[in-house]
Amino acid sequence: MAQNFVPPTWALHNAFALAKRPDLWRTAFRLARTHAPDQWWKTKPYLPIPDSSWMNFRFETAFADTSGRPEPEQFVEYLEWAKSWKYL
């Protein structure tokens, strides 16, 4: 059974970490837009959440397990890294 890849508490902790960094808001928005499936508003849960199989693959490659999740500090580090790329 596929695990819910965006646990509410995990998302909330990352949202708080992001809220403290307004310089990363634009980067986070751009990444969310880039990773959101096409026409996400037409399917439940009506949120721009990437496909669960893709997210599970990404978590498995990063943490060797689909249940691993980045800590808020790792999430912010990823956004800082992504911001350094000119194409974003």
C-alpha positions in Angstrom: 0.0 0.0 0.0 1.4 3.4 -0.9 2.0 5.7 2.0 0.6 9.2 2.1 3.7 11.0 1.0 2.7 14.4 2.4 1.8 13.8 6.1 0.1 16.9 7.5 2.5 17.4 10.3 5.5 17.1 7.9 4.0 19.7 5.5 3.2 22.0 8.4 6.7 21.9 9.8 8.1 22.6 6.4 5.6 25.4 5.8 6.7 27.1 9.1 10.4 26.7 8.1 9.6 28.3 4.7 7.5 31.1 6.3 10.7 32.2 8.1 12.5 32.6 4.8 10.7 35.1 2.5 13.7 35.1 0.2 12.8 31.5 -0.7 9.0 31.9 -1.3 9.4 32.6 -5.0 11.6 29.6 -5.4 9.2 27.4 -3.5 6.3 28.6 -5.7 8.2 28.0 -8.9 9.1 24.4 -7.8 5.6 23.7 -6.7 4.3 24.9 -10.1 7.0 22.8 -11.9 6.3 19.6 -10.1 2.5 19.9 -10.1 0.7 17.6 -12.5 -1.1 19.1 -15.5 -4.7 20.2 -14.7 -4.3 19.3 -11.1 -7.5 21.2 -10.3 -9.6 18.6 -12.0 -8.8 15.7 -9.7 -9.1 15.1 -6.0 -7.7 16.4 -3.6 -7.7 19.5 -5.9 -4.2 20.5 -4.8 -1.0 20.9 -6.9 0.6 17.8 -5.3 3.0 15.7 -7.4 2.2 12.1 -8.4 2.7 9.8 -5.4 4.7 7.3 -7.4 7.2 10.0 -8.4 7.4 11.4 -4.9 7.9 7.9 -3.4 10.7 7.3 -5.9 12.3 10.7 -5.0 12.1 9.9 -1.2 13.4 6.3 -1.8 16.4 7.6 -3.7 17.2 10.2 -1.1 16.5 8.2 2.1 16.7 4.5 0.9 13.0 4.1 2.0 9.7 5.6 0.9 8.9 6.5 4.4 11.8 8.9 4.8 11.1 12.6 4.8 13.5 15.6 4.8 13.7 17.6 8.0 12.6 21.2 7.7 16.3 22.2 7.6 16.9 19.9 4.7 13.9 21.3 2.9 15.2 24.8 3.3 18.7 23.7 2.1 17.1 22.2 -1.0 15.3 25.4 -1.7 18.5 27.4 -1.3 20.2 25.0 -3.7 17.4 25.3 -6.2 17.4 29.1 -5.9 21.1 29.1 -6.9 20.1 27.6 -10.3 19.5 30.4 -12.8 16.7 28.5 -14.7 14.4 28.7 -11.7 
